[in-house]
Amino acid sequence: MSNKLYKVFEEVEQNAQLLSKYWHNFSTEISEHLPDTYHAELQELSDKLEIAIDNLMVLLEHI
């Protein structure tokens, strides 16, 4: 794999990890202001994002 392409994939991985971190911080903060009835939906969104990021990492490792 070319060095430029490797660098692009590395940046995508770093940005995906940042997104996960920012989402966690955001969801933690917002859950404090939402009624309990929204917590399950917020957790479902968090779980789906984590799965999507994990899938992206697997794809990047195998390219």
All heavy atoms as TSV, in Angstrom:
chain	resi	resn	atom	element	x	y	z
A	1	MET	N	N	0.852	-1.169	0.000
A	1	MET	CA	C	0.000	0.000	0.000
A	1	MET	C	C	0.900	1.236	0.000
A	1	MET	O	O	1.890	1.284	0.713
A	1	MET	CB	C	-0.898	-0.033	1.234
A	1	MET	CG	C	-1.821	1.117	1.322
A	1	MET	SD	S	-2.984	1.181	2.726
A	1	MET	CE	C	-3.029	-0.423	3.397
A	2	SER	N	N	0.514	2.227	-0.767
A	2	SER	CA	C	1.338	3.429	-0.833
A	2	SER	C	C	1.305	4.174	0.495
A	2	SER	O	O	0.357	4.068	1.280
A	2	SER	CB	C	0.847	4.348	-1.952
A	2	SER	OG	O	-0.323	5.033	-1.555
A	3	ASN	N	N	2.352	4.910	0.733
A	3	ASN	CA	C	2.473	5.661	1.977
A	3	ASN	C	C	1.354	6.688	2.120
A	3	ASN	O	O	0.837	6.890	3.217
A	3	ASN	CB	C	3.850	6.323	2.046
A	3	ASN	CG	C	4.179	6.818	3.429
A	3	ASN	OD1	O	3.709	6.279	4.417
A	3	ASN	ND2	N	4.993	7.852	3.493
A	4	LYS	N	N	0.980	7.350	1.016
A	4	LYS	CA	C	-0.096	8.342	1.066
A	4	LYS	C	C	-1.417	7.690	1.447
A	4	LYS	O	O	-2.167	8.229	2.255
A	4	LYS	CB	C	-0.240	9.042	-0.284
A	4	LYS	CG	C	0.786	10.087	-0.563
A	4	LYS	CD	C	0.476	10.786	-1.875
A	4	LYS	CE	C	1.484	11.848	-2.170
A	4	LYS	NZ	N	1.162	12.552	-3.423
A	5	LEU	N	N	-1.695	6.564	0.864
A	5	LEU	CA	C	-2.939	5.865	1.159
A	5	LEU	C	C	-2.958	5.396	2.606
A	5	LEU	O	O	-3.965	5.518	3.302
A	5	LEU	CB	C	-3.124	4.681	0.209
A	5	LEU	CG	C	-4.470	3.980	0.233
A	5	LEU	CD1	C	-5.613	4.952	-0.010
A	5	LEU	CD2	C	-4.495	2.879	-0.803
A	6	TYR	N	N	-1.840	4.886	3.074
A	6	TYR	CA	C	-1.731	4.457	4.468
A	6	TYR	C	C	-2.012	5.633	5.397
A	6	TYR	O	O	-2.723	5.499	6.394
A	6	TYR	CB	C	-0.346	3.878	4.750
A	6	TYR	CG	C	-0.157	3.482	6.185
A	6	TYR	CD1	C	-0.685	2.282	6.676
A	6	TYR	CD2	C	0.531	4.308	7.068
A	6	TYR	CE1	C	-0.525	1.913	8.002
A	6	TYR	CE2	C	0.699	3.944	8.395
A	6	TYR	CZ	C	0.164	2.754	8.853
A	6	TYR	OH	O	0.313	2.394	10.171
A	7	LYS	N	N	-1.466	6.786	5.076
A	7	LYS	CA	C	-1.664	7.982	5.893
A	7	LYS	C	C	-3.139	8.387	5.914
A	7	LYS	O	O	-3.663	8.767	6.962
A	7	LYS	CB	C	-0.797	9.119	5.390
A	7	LYS	CG	C	-0.743	10.305	6.307
A	7	LYS	CD	C	0.459	11.167	5.964
A	7	LYS	CE	C	0.593	12.325	6.877
A	7	LYS	NZ	N	1.179	12.029	8.166
A	8	VAL	N	N	-3.813	8.297	4.791
A	8	VAL	CA	C	-5.241	8.619	4.723
A	8	VAL	C	C	-6.030	7.678	5.630
A	8	VAL	O	O	-6.877	8.110	6.413
A	8	VAL	CB	C	-5.762	8.545	3.269
A	8	VAL	CG1	C	-7.286	8.585	3.234
A	8	VAL	CG2	C	-5.182	9.684	2.437
A	9	PHE	N	N	-5.751	6.378	5.539
A	9	PHE	CA	C	-6.456	5.405	6.381
A	9	PHE	C	C	-6.167	5.652	7.855
A	9	PHE	O	O	-7.049	5.528	8.699
A	9	PHE	CB	C	-6.076	3.983	5.998
A	9	PHE	CG	C	-6.651	3.523	4.681
A	9	PHE	CD1	C	-6.218	2.349	4.110
A	9	PHE	CD2	C	-7.610	4.253	4.025
A	9	PHE	CE1	C	-6.741	1.912	2.901
A	9	PHE	CE2	C	-8.149	3.837	2.819
A	9	PHE	CZ	C	-7.709	2.658	2.260
A	10	GLU	N	N	-4.935	6.012	8.157
A	10	GLU	CA	C	-4.560	6.304	9.540
A	10	GLU	C	C	-5.343	7.512	10.057
A	10	GLU	O	O	-5.827	7.507	11.192
A	10	GLU	CB	C	-3.066	6.571	9.608
A	10	GLU	CG	C	-2.515	6.663	11.004
A	10	GLU	CD	C	-1.006	6.812	10.979
A	10	GLU	OE1	O	-0.514	7.876	10.551
A	10	GLU	OE2	O	-0.326	5.841	11.383
A	11	GLU	N	N	-5.494	8.534	9.235
A	11	GLU	CA	C	-6.260	9.723	9.624
A	11	GLU	C	C	-7.741	9.396	9.797
A	11	GLU	O	O	-8.388	9.912	10.708
A	11	GLU	CB	C	-6.062	10.836	8.602
A	11	GLU	CG	C	-4.679	11.437	8.655
A	11	GLU	CD	C	-4.424	12.476	7.578
A	11	GLU	OE1	O	-5.383	12.910	6.903
A	11	GLU	OE2	O	-3.255	12.863	7.412
A	12	VAL	N	N	-8.275	8.542	8.946
A	12	VAL	CA	C	-9.671	8.128	9.081
A	12	VAL	C	C	-9.852	7.409	10.420
A	12	VAL	O	O	-10.818	7.664	11.148
A	12	VAL	CB	C	-10.105	7.225	7.902
A	12	VAL	CG1	C	-11.446	6.571	8.191
A	12	VAL	CG2	C	-10.172	8.035	6.617
A	13	GLU	N	N	-8.930	6.534	10.742
A	13	GLU	CA	C	-9.011	5.807	12.014
A	13	GLU	C	C	-8.953	6.772	13.196
A	13	GLU	O	O	-9.733	6.656	14.137
A	13	GLU	CB	C	-7.876	4.793	12.108
A	13	GLU	CG	C	-7.935	3.950	13.361
A	13	GLU	CD	C	-6.861	2.882	13.409
A	13	GLU	OE1	O	-6.172	2.660	12.398
A	13	GLU	OE2	O	-6.712	2.274	14.477
A	14	GLN	N	N	-8.053	7.732	13.146
A	14	GLN	CA	C	-7.935	8.707	14.234
A	14	GLN	C	C	-9.212	9.537	14.363
A	14	GLN	O	O	-9.690	9.792	15.474
A	14	GLN	CB	C	-6.737	9.626	13.998
A	14	GLN	CG	C	-5.414	8.934	14.163
A	14	GLN	CD	C	-4.239	9.785	13.702
A	14	GLN	OE1	O	-4.403	10.874	13.158
A	14	GLN	NE2	N	-3.041	9.279	13.913
A	15	ASN	N	N	-9.779	9.948	13.237
A	15	ASN	CA	C	-11.011	10.734	13.270
A	15	ASN	C	C	-12.188	9.921	13.781
A	15	ASN	O	O	-13.046	10.443	14.494
A	15	ASN	CB	C	-11.307	11.329	11.892
A	15	ASN	CG	C	-10.382	12.476	11.572
A	15	ASN	OD1	O	-9.929	13.193	12.455
A	15	ASN	ND2	N	-10.085	12.648	10.298
A	16	ALA	N	N	-12.236	8.651	13.434
A	16	ALA	CA	C	-13.304	7.779	13.931
A	16	ALA	C	C	-13.192	7.625	15.445
A	16	ALA	O	O	-14.204	7.643	16.157
A	16	ALA	CB	C	-13.247	6.424	13.242
A	17	GLN	N	N	-11.979	7.500	15.940
A	17	GLN	CA	C	-11.786	7.393	17.389
A	17	GLN	C	C	-12.171	8.695	18.091
A	17	GLN	O	O	-12.763	8.677	19.174
A	17	GLN	CB	C	-10.345	7.005	17.702
A	17	GLN	CG	C	-10.028	5.586	17.304
A	17	GLN	CD	C	-8.544	5.243	17.396
A	17	GLN	OE1	O	-7.700	6.119	17.548
A	17	GLN	NE2	N	-8.239	3.967	17.291
A	18	LEU	N	N	-11.840	9.821	17.478
A	18	LEU	CA	C	-12.251	11.114	18.028
A	18	LEU	C	C	-13.765	11.249	18.044
A	18	LEU	O	O	-14.345	11.730	19.022
A	18	LEU	CB	C	-11.644	12.265	17.220
A	18	LEU	CG	C	-10.251	12.690	17.579
A	18	LEU	CD1	C	-9.756	13.769	16.607
A	18	LEU	CD2	C	-10.184	13.207	18.994
A	19	LEU	N	N	-14.403	10.833	16.964
A	19	LEU	CA	C	-15.854	10.880	16.894
A	19	LEU	C	C	-16.472	10.072	18.021
A	19	LEU	O	O	-17.405	10.520	18.689
A	19	LEU	CB	C	-16.353	10.356	15.544
A	19	LEU	CG	C	-17.865	10.218	15.388
A	19	LEU	CD1	C	-18.550	11.563	15.538
A	19	LEU	CD2	C	-18.193	9.575	14.055
A	20	SER	N	N	-15.939	8.881	18.255
A	20	SER	CA	C	-16.440	8.036	19.335
A	20	SER	C	C	-16.281	8.724	20.686
A	20	SER	O	O	-17.197	8.727	21.507
A	20	SER	CB	C	-15.692	6.703	19.329
A	20	SER	OG	O	-16.141	5.882	20.379
A	21	LYS	N	N	-15.138	9.329	20.904
A	21	LYS	CA	C	-14.881	10.031	22.162
A	21	LYS	C	C	-15.829	11.223	22.324
A	21	LYS	O	O	-16.430	11.402	23.388
A	21	LYS	CB	C	-13.430	10.509	22.189
A	21	LYS	CG	C	-13.048	11.287	23.421
A	21	LYS	CD	C	-11.609	11.750	23.338
A	21	LYS	CE	C	-11.281	12.703	24.468
A	21	LYS	NZ	N	-9.925	13.238	24.352
A	22	TYR	N	N	-15.979	12.025	21.271
A	22	TYR	CA	C	-16.863	13.188	21.336
A	22	TYR	C	C	-18.304	12.757	21.550
A	22	TYR	O	O	-19.045	13.393	22.304
A	22	TYR	CB	C	-16.753	14.037	20.070
A	22	TYR	CG	C	-15.426	14.731	19.905
A	22	TYR	CD1	C	-14.945	15.027	18.641
A	22	TYR	CD2	C	-14.629	15.091	20.989
A	22	TYR	CE1	C	-13.727	15.659	18.459
A	22	TYR	CE2	C	-13.411	15.718	20.819
A	22	TYR	CZ	C	-12.976	16.005	19.551
A	22	TYR	OH	O	-11.769	16.637	19.377
A	23	TRP	N	N	-18.728	11.691	20.873
A	23	TRP	CA	C	-20.089	11.200	21.047
A	23	TRP	C	C	-20.311	10.756	22.491
A	23	TRP	O	O	-21.344	11.051	23.082
A	23	TRP	CB	C	-20.423	10.064	20.088
A	23	TRP	CG	C	-21.758	9.476	20.421
A	23	TRP	CD1	C	-22.013	8.320	21.079
A	23	TRP	CD2	C	-23.031	10.066	20.157
A	23	TRP	NE1	N	-23.359	8.148	21.236
A	23	TRP	CE2	C	-24.008	9.203	20.683
A	23	TRP	CE3	C	-23.433	11.242	19.525
A	23	TRP	CZ2	C	-25.374	9.475	20.597
A	23	TRP	CZ3	C	-24.795	11.505	19.450
A	23	TRP	CH2	C	-25.740	10.635	19.966
A	24	HIS	N	N	-19.341	10.042	23.039
A	24	HIS	CA	C	-19.474	9.585	24.425
A	24	HIS	C	C	-19.636	10.780	25.361
A	24	HIS	O	O	-20.525	10.782	26.227
A	24	HIS	CB	C	-18.262	8.748	24.831
A	24	HIS	CG	C	-18.288	8.361	26.269
A	24	HIS	ND1	N	-19.156	7.411	26.773
A	24	HIS	CD2	C	-17.575	8.811	27.325
A	24	HIS	CE1	C	-18.966	7.299	28.075
A	24	HIS	NE2	N	-18.007	8.136	28.428
A	25	ASN	N	N	-18.799	11.787	25.191
A	25	ASN	CA	C	-18.889	12.989	26.031
A	25	ASN	C	C	-20.237	13.681	25.854
A	25	ASN	O	O	-20.869	14.090	26.831
A	25	ASN	CB	C	-17.756	13.965	25.719
A	25	ASN	CG	C	-16.405	13.436	26.127
A	25	ASN	OD1	O	-16.288	12.506	26.926
A	25	ASN	ND2	N	-15.356	14.016	25.571
A	26	PHE	N	N	-20.674	13.809	24.604
A	26	PHE	CA	C	-21.951	14.457	24.314
A	26	PHE	C	C	-23.114	13.675	24.900
A	26	PHE	O	O	-23.989	14.240	25.569
A	26	PHE	CB	C	-22.138	14.608	22.797
A	26	PHE	CG	C	-23.517	15.056	22.411
A	26	PHE	CD1	C	-23.900	16.378	22.573
A	26	PHE	CD2	C	-24.432	14.154	21.896
A	26	PHE	CE1	C	-25.172	16.795	22.220
A	26	PHE	CE2	C	-25.708	14.562	21.536
A	26	PHE	CZ	C	-26.084	15.892	21.705
A	27	SER	N	N	-23.139	12.366	24.673
A	27	SER	CA	C	-24.264	11.564	25.148
A	27	SER	C	C	-24.318	11.523	26.674
A	27	SER	O	O	-25.407	11.532	27.257
A	27	SER	CB	C	-24.221	10.149	24.566
A	27	SER	OG	O	-23.074	9.453	25.005
A	28	THR	N	N	-23.163	11.516	27.319
A	28	THR	CA	C	-23.131	11.564	28.781
A	28	THR	C	C	-23.711	12.879	29.280
A	28	THR	O	O	-24.538	12.901	30.194
A	28	THR	CB	C	-21.685	11.387	29.300
A	28	THR	OG1	O	-21.197	10.124	28.858
A	28	THR	CG2	C	-21.627	11.461	30.810
A	29	GLU	N	N	-23.289	13.955	28.659
A	29	GLU	CA	C	-23.759	15.280	29.060
A	29	GLU	C	C	-25.261	15.443	28.804
A	29	GLU	O	O	-26.004	15.893	29.670
A	29	GLU	CB	C	-22.978	16.362	28.308
A	29	GLU	CG	C	-23.415	17.776	28.605
A	29	GLU	CD	C	-23.071	18.254	30.001
A	29	GLU	OE1	O	-22.105	17.735	30.584
A	29	GLU	OE2	O	-23.778	19.145	30.509
A	30	ILE	N	N	-25.697	15.076	27.625
A	30	ILE	CA	C	-27.103	15.297	27.281
A	30	ILE	C	C	-28.034	14.374	28.066
A	30	ILE	O	O	-29.164	14.746	28.378
A	30	ILE	CB	C	-27.351	15.191	25.765
A	30	ILE	CG1	C	-28.647	15.903	25.403
A	30	ILE	CG2	C	-27.367	13.757	25.295
A	30	ILE	CD1	C	-28.814	16.212	23.958
A	31	SER	N	N	-27.553	13.187	28.408
A	31	SER	CA	C	-28.417	12.261	29.145
A	31	SER	C	C	-28.780	12.818	30.523
A	31	SER	O	O	-29.820	12.469	31.080
A	31	SER	CB	C	-27.758	10.894	29.278
A	31	SER	OG	O	-26.645	10.962	30.135
A	32	GLU	N	N	-27.944	13.690	31.050
A	32	GLU	CA	C	-28.244	14.322	32.332
A	32	GLU	C	C	-29.412	15.299	32.233
A	32	GLU	O	O	-30.034	15.631	33.247
A	32	GLU	CB	C	-27.008	15.045	32.861
A	32	GLU	CG	C	-25.858	14.116	33.179
A	32	GLU	CD	C	-24.595	14.852	33.567
A	32	GLU	OE1	O	-24.621	16.098	33.720
A	32	GLU	OE2	O	-23.559	14.171	33.727
A	33	HIS	N	N	-29.714	15.745	31.021
A	33	HIS	CA	C	-30.767	16.743	30.816
A	33	HIS	C	C	-32.026	16.164	30.181
A	33	HIS	O	O	-33.005	16.883	30.020
A	33	HIS	CB	C	-30.234	17.889	29.951
A	33	HIS	CG	C	-29.017	18.535	30.524
A	33	HIS	ND1	N	-29.048	19.386	31.611
A	33	HIS	CD2	C	-27.700	18.421	30.191
A	33	HIS	CE1	C	-27.821	19.785	31.912
A	33	HIS	NE2	N	-26.986	19.208	31.055
A	34	LEU	N	N	-31.971	14.900	29.807
A	34	LEU	CA	C	-33.121	14.258	29.173
A	34	LEU	C	C	-33.891	13.421	30.186
A	34	LEU	O	O	-33.293	12.872	31.114
A	34	LEU	CB	C	-32.656	13.341	28.041
A	34	LEU	CG	C	-32.063	13.994	26.812
A	34	LEU	CD1	C	-31.514	12.927	25.870
A	34	LEU	CD2	C	-33.097	14.846	26.103
A	35	PRO	N	N	-35.198	13.301	29.973
A	35	PRO	CA	C	-35.965	12.392	30.830
A	35	PRO	C	C	-35.455	10.955	30.654
A	35	PRO	O	O	-34.894	10.602	29.614
A	35	PRO	CB	C	-37.397	12.517	30.302
A	35	PRO	CG	C	-37.422	13.751	29.474
A	35	PRO	CD	C	-36.025	13.988	29.003
A	36	ASP	N	N	-35.645	10.161	31.665
A	36	ASP	CA	C	-35.182	8.768	31.636
A	36	ASP	C	C	-35.722	7.989	30.446
A	36	ASP	O	O	-35.082	7.040	29.988
A	36	ASP	CB	C	-35.573	8.047	32.927
A	36	ASP	CG	C	-34.782	8.555	34.121
A	36	ASP	OD1	O	-33.760	9.234	33.913
A	36	ASP	OD2	O	-35.189	8.265	35.260
A	37	THR	N	N	-36.858	8.379	29.922
A	37	THR	CA	C	-37.461	7.651	28.804
A	37	THR	C	C	-36.600	7.710	27.547
A	37	THR	O	O	-36.770	6.882	26.653
A	37	THR	CB	C	-38.862	8.205	28.484
A	37	THR	OG1	O	-38.768	9.619	28.250
A	37	THR	CG2	C	-39.830	7.948	29.620
A	38	TYR	N	N	-35.681	8.652	27.459
A	38	TYR	CA	C	-34.820	8.786	26.282
A	38	TYR	C	C	-33.492	8.036	26.428
A	38	TYR	O	O	-32.760	7.882	25.468
A	38	TYR	CB	C	-34.523	10.257	25.989
A	38	TYR	CG	C	-35.701	11.020	25.464
A	38	TYR	CD1	C	-36.490	11.785	26.321
A	38	TYR	CD2	C	-36.043	10.972	24.122
A	38	TYR	CE1	C	-37.577	12.492	25.844
A	38	TYR	CE2	C	-37.130	11.669	23.634
A	38	TYR	CZ	C	-37.897	12.427	24.511
A	38	TYR	OH	O	-38.969	13.111	24.029
A	39	HIS	N	N	-33.185	7.572	27.620
A	39	HIS	CA	C	-31.878	6.961	27.865
A	39	HIS	C	C	-31.665	5.684	27.054
A	39	HIS	O	O	-30.556	5.451	26.550
A	39	HIS	CB	C	-31.684	6.699	29.354
A	39	HIS	CG	C	-31.504	7.970	30.138
A	39	HIS	ND1	N	-31.132	7.983	31.445
A	39	HIS	CD2	C	-31.644	9.283	29.792
A	39	HIS	CE1	C	-31.054	9.232	31.881
A	39	HIS	NE2	N	-31.365	10.022	30.887
A	40	ALA	N	N	-32.704	4.872	26.906
A	40	ALA	CA	C	-32.563	3.639	26.118
A	40	ALA	C	C	-32.270	3.963	24.653
A	40	ALA	O	O	-31.430	3.319	24.016
A	40	ALA	CB	C	-33.817	2.783	26.237
A	41	GLU	N	N	-32.947	4.965	24.122
A	41	GLU	CA	C	-32.720	5.358	22.723
A	41	GLU	C	C	-31.311	5.926	22.541
A	41	GLU	O	O	-30.638	5.622	21.557
A	41	GLU	CB	C	-33.760	6.394	22.300
A	41	GLU	CG	C	-33.695	6.743	20.834
A	41	GLU	CD	C	-34.815	7.664	20.395
A	41	GLU	OE1	O	-35.757	7.894	21.157
A	41	GLU	OE2	O	-34.722	8.162	19.258
A	42	LEU	N	N	-30.866	6.716	23.487
A	42	LEU	CA	C	-29.518	7.264	23.429
A	42	LEU	C	C	-28.479	6.147	23.507
A	42	LEU	O	O	-27.490	6.161	22.768
A	42	LEU	CB	C	-29.316	8.266	24.564
A	42	LEU	CG	C	-28.086	9.137	24.534
A	42	LEU	CD1	C	-28.006	9.957	23.250
A	42	LEU	CD2	C	-28.063	10.058	25.737
A	43	GLN	N	N	-28.730	5.153	24.342
A	43	GLN	CA	C	-27.812	4.017	24.442
A	43	GLN	C	C	-27.795	3.224	23.142
A	43	GLN	O	O	-26.743	2.770	22.691
A	43	GLN	CB	C	-28.198	3.104	25.610
A	43	GLN	CG	C	-27.232	1.964	25.823
A	43	GLN	CD	C	-25.821	2.433	26.113
A	43	GLN	OE1	O	-25.620	3.271	26.992
A	43	GLN	NE2	N	-24.843	1.909	25.395
A	44	GLU	N	N	-28.963	3.068	22.519
A	44	GLU	CA	C	-29.035	2.354	21.241
A	44	GLU	C	C	-28.220	3.085	20.173
A	44	GLU	O	O	-27.482	2.456	19.405
A	44	GLU	CB	C	-30.486	2.218	20.789
A	44	GLU	CG	C	-30.652	1.461	19.502
A	44	GLU	CD	C	-32.101	1.341	19.051
A	44	GLU	OE1	O	-33.017	1.678	19.822
A	44	GLU	OE2	O	-32.306	0.911	17.904
A	45	LEU	N	N	-28.313	4.395	20.135
A	45	LEU	CA	C	-27.517	5.176	19.185
A	45	LEU	C	C	-26.028	5.009	19.466
A	45	LEU	O	O	-25.230	4.855	18.535
A	45	LEU	CB	C	-27.906	6.654	19.254
A	45	LEU	CG	C	-29.271	7.028	18.703
A	45	LEU	CD1	C	-29.602	8.477	19.044
A	45	LEU	CD2	C	-29.335	6.799	17.208
A	46	SER	N	N	-25.667	5.025	20.724
A	46	SER	CA	C	-24.265	4.837	21.101
A	46	SER	C	C	-23.765	3.466	20.673
A	46	SER	O	O	-22.653	3.333	20.144
A	46	SER	CB	C	-24.097	5.000	22.618
A	46	SER	OG	O	-24.376	6.319	23.011
A	47	ASP	N	N	-24.575	2.449	20.894
A	47	ASP	CA	C	-24.199	1.091	20.506
A	47	ASP	C	C	-24.026	0.967	18.999
A	47	ASP	O	O	-23.062	0.346	18.526
A	47	ASP	CB	C	-25.244	0.078	20.990
A	47	ASP	CG	C	-25.299	-0.035	22.509
A	47	ASP	OD1	O	-24.359	0.421	23.196
A	47	ASP	OD2	O	-26.316	-0.574	23.008
A	48	LYS	N	N	-24.943	1.588	18.245
A	48	LYS	CA	C	-24.858	1.519	16.782
A	48	LYS	C	C	-23.620	2.255	16.263
A	48	LYS	O	O	-22.975	1.791	15.323
A	48	LYS	CB	C	-26.123	2.090	16.147
A	48	LYS	CG	C	-27.318	1.173	16.291
A	48	LYS	CD	C	-28.550	1.747	15.625
A	48	LYS	CE	C	-29.715	0.773	15.747
A	48	LYS	NZ	N	-30.920	1.279	15.092
A	49	LEU	N	N	-23.301	3.380	16.870
A	49	LEU	CA	C	-22.097	4.109	16.462
A	49	LEU	C	C	-20.853	3.280	16.756
A	49	LEU	O	O	-19.955	3.181	15.918
A	49	LEU	CB	C	-22.010	5.456	17.171
A	49	LEU	CG	C	-20.757	6.272	16.868
A	49	LEU	CD1	C	-20.670	6.622	15.382
A	49	LEU	CD2	C	-20.708	7.525	17.721
A	50	GLU	N	N	-20.813	2.654	17.918
A	50	GLU	CA	C	-19.667	1.824	18.274
A	50	GLU	C	C	-19.498	0.663	17.294
A	50	GLU	O	O	-18.390	0.361	16.851
A	50	GLU	CB	C	-19.830	1.287	19.692
A	50	GLU	CG	C	-18.633	0.513	20.181
A	50	GLU	CD	C	-18.783	0.044	21.617
A	50	GLU	OE1	O	-19.495	0.698	22.397
A	50	GLU	OE2	O	-18.172	-0.988	21.947
A	51	ILE	N	N	-20.599	0.033	16.917
A	51	ILE	CA	C	-20.553	-1.068	15.950
A	51	ILE	C	C	-20.047	-0.563	14.596
A	51	ILE	O	O	-19.202	-1.197	13.958
A	51	ILE	CB	C	-21.931	-1.737	15.816
A	51	ILE	CG1	C	-22.253	-2.513	17.095
A	51	ILE	CG2	C	-21.989	-2.650	14.595
A	51	ILE	CD1	C	-23.702	-2.966	17.198
A	52	ALA	N	N	-20.551	0.588	14.159
A	52	ALA	CA	C	-20.145	1.146	12.871
A	52	ALA	C	C	-18.648	1.482	12.869
A	52	ALA	O	O	-17.942	1.189	11.896
A	52	ALA	CB	C	-20.970	2.388	12.547
A	53	ILE	N	N	-18.169	2.061	13.947
A	53	ILE	CA	C	-16.748	2.394	14.028
A	53	ILE	C	C	-15.904	1.128	14.075
A	53	ILE	O	O	-14.863	1.039	13.418
A	53	ILE	CB	C	-16.475	3.324	15.226
A	53	ILE	CG1	C	-17.062	4.707	14.923
A	53	ILE	CG2	C	-14.980	3.423	15.528
A	53	ILE	CD1	C	-16.981	5.693	16.061
A	54	ASP	N	N	-16.351	0.131	14.831
A	54	ASP	CA	C	-15.627	-1.146	14.871
A	54	ASP	C	C	-15.560	-1.775	13.483
A	54	ASP	O	O	-14.515	-2.283	13.076
A	54	ASP	CB	C	-16.289	-2.118	15.848
A	54	ASP	CG	C	-16.082	-1.735	17.305
A	54	ASP	OD1	O	-15.221	-0.880	17.592
A	54	ASP	OD2	O	-16.805	-2.282	18.166
A	55	ASN	N	N	-16.668	-1.758	12.753
A	55	ASN	CA	C	-16.695	-2.302	11.389
A	55	ASN	C	C	-15.749	-1.544	10.478
A	55	ASN	O	O	-15.046	-2.148	9.652
A	55	ASN	CB	C	-18.111	-2.281	10.822
A	55	ASN	CG	C	-19.013	-3.297	11.469
A	55	ASN	OD1	O	-18.570	-4.270	12.059
A	55	ASN	ND2	N	-20.312	-3.074	11.377
A	56	LEU	N	N	-15.706	-0.222	10.620
A	56	LEU	CA	C	-14.798	0.588	9.813
A	56	LEU	C	C	-13.347	0.216	10.114
A	56	LEU	O	O	-12.532	0.080	9.196
A	56	LEU	CB	C	-15.039	2.082	10.112
A	56	LEU	CG	C	-14.096	3.058	9.418
A	56	LEU	CD1	C	-14.208	2.951	7.899
A	56	LEU	CD2	C	-14.372	4.464	9.885
A	57	MET	N	N	-13.021	0.046	11.387
A	57	MET	CA	C	-11.652	-0.329	11.757
A	57	MET	C	C	-11.269	-1.675	11.162
A	57	MET	O	O	-10.143	-1.837	10.658
A	57	MET	CB	C	-11.485	-0.373	13.287
A	57	MET	CG	C	-11.647	0.935	14.007
A	57	MET	SD	S	-10.508	2.183	13.427
A	57	MET	CE	C	-11.665	3.420	12.909
A	58	VAL	N	N	-12.176	-2.615	11.165
A	58	VAL	CA	C	-11.906	-3.933	10.574
A	58	VAL	C	C	-11.662	-3.794	9.072
A	58	VAL	O	O	-10.719	-4.388	8.523
A	58	VAL	CB	C	-13.058	-4.913	10.859
A	58	VAL	CG1	C	-12.930	-6.181	10.039
A	58	VAL	CG2	C	-13.106	-5.255	12.346
A	59	LEU	N	N	-12.493	-3.004	8.404
A	59	LEU	CA	C	-12.310	-2.804	6.967
A	59	LEU	C	C	-10.959	-2.150	6.659
A	59	LEU	O	O	-10.270	-2.554	5.730
A	59	LEU	CB	C	-13.442	-1.930	6.419
A	59	LEU	CG	C	-14.801	-2.588	6.288
A	59	LEU	CD1	C	-15.861	-1.562	5.906
A	59	LEU	CD2	C	-14.751	-3.715	5.261
A	60	LEU	N	N	-10.591	-1.156	7.447
A	60	LEU	CA	C	-9.328	-0.473	7.212
A	60	LEU	C	C	-8.133	-1.395	7.441
A	60	LEU	O	O	-7.116	-1.274	6.766
A	60	LEU	CB	C	-9.216	0.772	8.110
A	60	LEU	CG	C	-10.151	1.924	7.772
A	60	LEU	CD1	C	-10.037	3.029	8.822
A	60	LEU	CD2	C	-9.877	2.479	6.396
A	61	GLU	N	N	-8.254	-2.304	8.401
A	61	GLU	CA	C	-7.166	-3.245	8.670
A	61	GLU	C	C	-6.957	-4.235	7.536
A	61	GLU	O	O	-5.868	-4.745	7.352
A	61	GLU	CB	C	-7.447	-4.008	9.957
A	61	GLU	CG	C	-7.312	-3.190	11.211
A	61	GLU	CD	C	-7.729	-3.947	12.463
A	61	GLU	OE1	O	-8.001	-5.183	12.377
A	61	GLU	OE2	O	-7.786	-3.330	13.531
A	62	HIS	N	N	-8.018	-4.513	6.769
A	62	HIS	CA	C	-7.938	-5.545	5.743
A	62	HIS	C	C	-7.798	-4.993	4.337
A	62	HIS	O	O	-7.940	-5.726	3.372
A	62	HIS	CB	C	-9.179	-6.442	5.840
A	62	HIS	CG	C	-9.155	-7.277	7.087
A	62	HIS	ND1	N	-9.821	-6.892	8.227
A	62	HIS	CD2	C	-8.524	-8.430	7.377
A	62	HIS	CE1	C	-9.610	-7.799	9.162
A	62	HIS	NE2	N	-8.825	-8.736	8.682
A	63	ILE	N	N	-7.543	-3.712	4.232
A	63	ILE	CA	C	-7.363	-3.122	2.901
A	63	ILE	C	C	-5.892	-3.108	2.572
A	63	ILE	O	O	-5.043	-2.919	3.325
A	63	ILE	CB	C	-7.958	-1.696	2.833
A	63	ILE	CG1	C	-9.469	-1.786	2.923
A	63	ILE	CG2	C	-7.540	-1.002	1.569
A	63	ILE	CD1	C	-10.184	-0.459	2.860
